Amino acid sequence: MTPLPRLAALVLLLAAAPAARASLFDTYGYGARATAMGGAMAAQSMNYDAVYYNPANLLTRKAAHFGLGINVLGPQLTFERLSGVDEVTPRMPEPNVGFLLGASTSLGGVFEDRVAFGVTLFHPLLRLTRIESVDPIEPLFYRYDSLPDKLILAMGLAGEPFEWLRLGAGLQILAGLGGTVTAAVSLVEGRFTHETIDIDVDVNAAPTAGLAIGPLWGFRLGATWRHHLELDYRLPIDVLIEEIGVLDVHIEGVSLYTPDQLALRA
C-alpha cells in the first residue's frame, strides 16, 4: 500500500474505535504492558494477557511465557454537586491490592506450534470477593467500588489453520456465593440459642472468542467477543424467635456485573 491509502485506512480505523470501559481489566489493564497501552490489546496481546484480550493471540509469540505482577488500585475520585444540598452521602471507593499470575505456551511436536493455551489468575489481597447491595439513590463509582474486589480465573486455547489466521476461545470464571443461615433467638434470655451458617462457593463462567489476522500489509487485526459475567448470590435467612414465631428473610441479587463486549483493533 502507498503511504496515502495506508494513512487513510488508519484514520478510518481510529475514528471507528470508541473507548469502552466496562470491567476491572478494561479500567486498569491486565498486566503492565496493557496498562501502558491503554488496554488497546485485541490486536497486540502476545503472552498470557491474550487470555483476556484476545485468546487467538496466544499464538502471536510461539514460546512459553510466565508472568507475575502486582496491581495497586488507588482511585482518587470526588463528587461535586452544582446546586442544592447533599441529602445522601456519596460512597467513595476504597483502595485494593491484587496480584496477577499467568502462563502461556505453544505446543510443539505433532501440533507444530499451531496450537497454544494459556491460563491467568487475578487475586485481590485486601478484599477477596466482595458483594454489596447499594441503595439506588446513593451515588457511587460502580467501576471503582466493589468491581475490582473479585477473584477471576481465565483460560484460553488458540489454533492457527493458516499462517495469517488464528482463532481462539476461552472462559472467564468468577467465584459465586450462596448458602443458608438459620438461627433461633430467645427474647426472654436475650441471646441466640442456635445458629448455623452454611456458605457454598460455586462457579460462574462466561465464554470468550477471538480472531487474529496478519500481519498483512503492515497491519495486525484483532477481534474479541466476551460474554457478560456476573455473580448471582442467594442467601435465605431463617430466624426462629422463640416467643413470637419464624422470621424468613431471603436475600438475592446480582453483583460484580460486566456487560457483553466486542472489541475490534488494528
ZIURGI-V460611 format. One record per backbone hydrogen bond with DSSP energy under -1.0 kcal/mol. CO is the residue of the C=O (numbers start at 0). NH is the residue of the N-H. If there is no record, write none. Layout:
{{CO & NH} {CO & NH}}
This chain:
{{1 & 5} {2 & 6} {3 & 7} {4 & 8} {5 & 9} {6 & 10} {7 & 11} {8 & 12} {9 & 13} {10 & 14} {11 & 15} {13 & 16} {22 & 26} {23 & 27} {24 & 28} {30 & 34} {31 & 35} {32 & 36} {33 & 38} {34 & 37} {36 & 39} {38 & 40} {40 & 44} {46 & 49} {47 & 50} {48 & 51} {48 & 52} {49 & 53} {53 & 56} {54 & 57} {55 & 58} {56 & 59} {60 & 62} {64 & 103} {66 & 101} {68 & 99} {70 & 97} {72 & 95} {95 & 72} {96 & 124} {97 & 70} {98 & 122} {99 & 68} {100 & 120} {101 & 66} {102 & 118} {103 & 64} {104 & 116} {106 & 112} {107 & 110} {108 & 111} {110 & 113} {113 & 159} {114 & 106} {115 & 157} {116 & 104} {117 & 155} {118 & 102} {119 & 153} {120 & 100} {121 & 151} {122 & 98} {134 & 137} {138 & 90} {140 & 143} {145 & 148} {147 & 149} {148 & 129} {150 & 174} {151 & 121} {152 & 172} {153 & 119} {154 & 170} {155 & 117} {156 & 168} {157 & 115} {158 & 166} {161 & 164} {163 & 213} {164 & 161} {165 & 211} {166 & 158} {167 & 209} {168 & 156} {169 & 207} {170 & 154} {171 & 205} {172 & 152} {173 & 203} {177 & 199} {179 & 197} {180 & 237} {181 & 195} {182 & 239} {183 & 192} {183 & 193} {184 & 241} {185 & 189} {185 & 190} {190 & 185} {193 & 183} {195 & 181} {197 & 179} {199 & 177} {201 & 175} {203 & 173} {205 & 171} {206 & 226} {207 & 169} {208 & 224} {209 & 167} {210 & 222} {211 & 165} {212 & 220} {215 & 218} {218 & 215} {220 & 212} {221 & 264} {222 & 210} {223 & 262} {224 & 208} {225 & 260} {228 & 257} {230 & 254} {232 & 252} {234 & 250} {235 & 180} {236 & 248} {237 & 182} {238 & 246} {239 & 184} {240 & 243} {240 & 244} {244 & 240} {246 & 238} {248 & 236} {250 & 234} {252 & 232} {254 & 230} {257 & 228} {260 & 225} {262 & 223} {264 & 221}}
